[in-house]
Amino acid sequence: MSQSQVIERRSPVGRAEGQNPAGTDFIRIDSARKVFTQRSGGAVPVLDSIDLSIAENEFVSFIGRSGCGKTTLLNMIAGLEDVSAGRITIAGKVVTGPGQGQGVVFQQHALFPWLTAVDNVAFGFRKSGLAKAERRRRALELLALVGLEAAAGRYPREMSGGMQQRVSIARALALDPQILLMDEPFGALDELTRIELQQELLRIWEARRKTIVFVTHSISEALMLSDRIVLLAPNPGRIKRIFPVDLPRPRLRTDPTFNALYQAIWNELST
């Protein structure tokens, strides 16, 4: 496929074009705006007129330059940031805070240094009402899911960055969230570990069938993982283009269509 053909397949930015291909809304963002108030009293618009729908079990990535509002938008879906105008709904219910089926994984692992891997994951079950033995059993199952059953007794300081992020993913899965929100979770890792964790995440996604919203600065990472890529432009943040990624998995970085999509996204980022 030529680059021009790929560009012709881009989605523009209106309400209808922001709808997911399945036509069913699991996460729906309607005319969402975010304004931060400065200490001086001035208002700083961060996001403006965001319209987007995401289907259940869809994998969507947000990409764009620093400062375009990717993380802010993710935090609004998570219920960690209020919406200044418009609204966000999950399964038809307005997001008013955390605890509506959202699990979050940040770039920094945020593990408790005084807890072992299994205890960090078991911490995710703290409000489940389960007995301690059952929490531990389920935590061990999740560590096995991310390939870390042998490291259950290690402390964060005894694990590599990639292992720490796997524990973070396992902990986010502890309460079986419907949605996994991931803010550059592999951004601080070396390239080889990053690729390995991309493959691991896809394996988990296919096994557990979560809706995943993923923030990244890497075009190739977004292409490897996503069903759709939402490109945000800055000042204030807004959706510029939506790229469907109609490539079978597992994907190859040497695929001509992959490279044509990469170039099309790069061209949009550069203008």
N, C-alpha and C positions, 0 to 999 in steps of 0.2 A: 504493500500500500504506500502510495506516495505521501509526502508531507502535506501537499495541498488537499488530498482526500481526507487526511486525518483532521485538518483544520476545518473542513466543511462539516465534519461530524460533531464539532463543538456545540455545546448547549449555550445559548445566550442566557441572559440573567433575569428574565421576568419571572413572575409567580408560577406560571404554567411550566416554564422551562426548568424551574427548580424542583419540580416534582420528580419522585423516583420512578424508574421505568416500570416497576411492578404496579404503580398506581394506587398503592395502599400506604397510608401514612402511619408510621409507628412513632417516629419523632417528627414533629411539625413545627417549623419556625415561621411565624407570620409577622412580617414587617417589624422585626425586632431591631431596637436601637439600644445603644449603651453610651451613656454620657458620664464621665467622671467629673466630680467637682473639686477644683483646686482649693487650697487653703485660703487663697486670696478671694475666693468666691466665684472665680471664673469657671466656665464649663468647657470641658474638652470632649468633643464627640469622638468616640472610639470605633463604634460600629453604626452603620446606618442602613435601614431598609433591607434587612436580611430576610429573604424568603427561601425556604428550603424544606423539603420533606425527605425523610430517610425511611426505607422499608425495614421491616423486621428481618433480622439476620443479614442485613446488608453491611458491607465493609466500605466506609467512606473516609477519605483522607482530606484534611484541610492543608493547603500549601500556600505560601506567599512570603513576601519579604518580611523581615523583622518589623514589628510595629503595625502590622495590618489587622491585628485583632484575633488571630487564630486561637490563642490560649484563652482570651476573654470569652470568645464564643463557646469554646469547650466548657469553660467554667459556668457559663450561663445554662448550658444543657445539664451540667452536673448539679445545678442549684446552689453553687458556691458564690455566684454573682447574681444580683437582681437584674431584671430587664428594665431599662428606663422607659421603654415604650414598646408596644406590640406584645407578643406573647410566645411562649414555647410550651408545647404539650407533648407528653409521652403517653401513648395509648389513650389519647383523648383527654387526659387530665393535665391541667395547667401545672407547670413546674413551679413550685413555691419554695423548694429547698432540696437538700440531699435526701436520700432515703426513698426515692421513687423508682427503684430498680437500677440505679446507676452505680457502677464500680469504677474507681479512678486509679490510674497508674501514672505517676509523675516521672519526669526525667531523672530526678534524684530519688533513690530507692525508698527513703523515709522509713527504713526498718529500725526497730528498737535495738540498739547495740548490746543491751544486756540480755536479750532473748535469743535463743537458738532459732534456726530456720523453722523448725516445726512449731515452736512456740510463737514465732512471729505470725505464721499462718493461722494457728489456732486462735490468736487474738482476734482475727476477723469473725470468729464465731461467738465473741464475748456476750452478745445480746440475743443469742439464739435460744437460750434456755436449755441447751444440751448439756449433758453431764460432761465432766472434764475428760473422762476416758473416750467418750464419743467425739468430742472436739478434737482430741489428739488423733483418733483414727481417721477422721475426715481430713485433717491437716496432712497426714501422711499420704492419703490418697491424692491430694492436690499436688504435693511435692513429687509424687510419682508421675503425675500428668505432665509436669514441666521437666521431668528427667532428673530430679534432685533427691530421690529417696535416700541415696547414699550419703547425702550431706545434711540429713535432718538434724544432727546434733551439733552442727557448726554454728558459730557466731558470725555475724556480718563481717567482722574484721578478718575472718578466716576464709572468706569467699571472694572470688573475683567479681568485677563489676557486672559481668554477664550473669553470674550465679545470683547476685543480689537482685537483679531485675527479674529473674525467674521467680524468686521468692516473692517479690512484690506482685507479680502477676497472679501467683497462686493465692496470695492473701486477698487480692481484689476479687477472685473467684469464690471466696469462702462462702458468701451468702447467696451464691448462684444468681448474680445480677443479670437482668435482661440486657443491659447495655454496658459495654466496656469502653470507657473514655480514656484515651491514652495521649498524654502530652509529651511528645518527643521522648518516648521511653528508651530509645536506643541511641540518642544523640551523643551521649558521652562515651560511647564504646568504640573500640577499634573496629576497623572495617570487617574483618573476618568474623568477629563475635557478633557484630551487627547483622550480618547476613545469616548467620546461624540462628539468631533469635527471630529474625523475620520468618524463617522456615518453621521454627518452633511455634510462633504465634499463629501461622496459617494452619498448622496441624491442630492446635487447640481450638481455633475458630471452627474448623471443619468438624471436630469431635463434639464440641459443645454448642455450636450454632448460636452465637451471641451476635447482637448488633454491635458493631465496633465503629467508633468515631476516633480517628487517629490524626494527630497533629505532627507534621514533619517539615523540615526544610529541604529534604532530599527528594528530588524528582524521581530518581530511580527506585527509592524505597516505596514511594507512593504507587508507582507503577507495578512493582512486584506484589503489593499487598491488596490493592483496592479494586472494588467494583466501579466506583466513581471517584474522581478527584475534583474537589472544589477549590478553585483558585481565587484567593482573596487579594484585592488591591487595597492600598493604604489611603489614609487622609481624607475622610475617615474610612475604616474598613468596610468593604462591600464585596459582594460576589461579582467577579469579573467574567469568569467562564467556568463551565462544568464540563469535564471530560469523562465520558464513559470509557471504561477500559475493557473492551470486548476481546480479551485474550484468554485462552484456556490456561488453567493451572496444572502443573507447575510452569512458571514463566521463565523464559530465557532472556537474558540481557542482550544476547546477540540476535534476537528476532528482529527482522526489519521493521515490523509494525511497532514493536516496542520502541525502537530507536526513532521512528517517525513521530510517535506520540511524545517521546522525550523532547525532541526538537521543537514540536509545536508548543508544548508547555513552556519550554525555555524562552521561546520567542515572545510568548505572552508575558512572562515574568520580566523580560528585558525591555518591554515597551511601557 
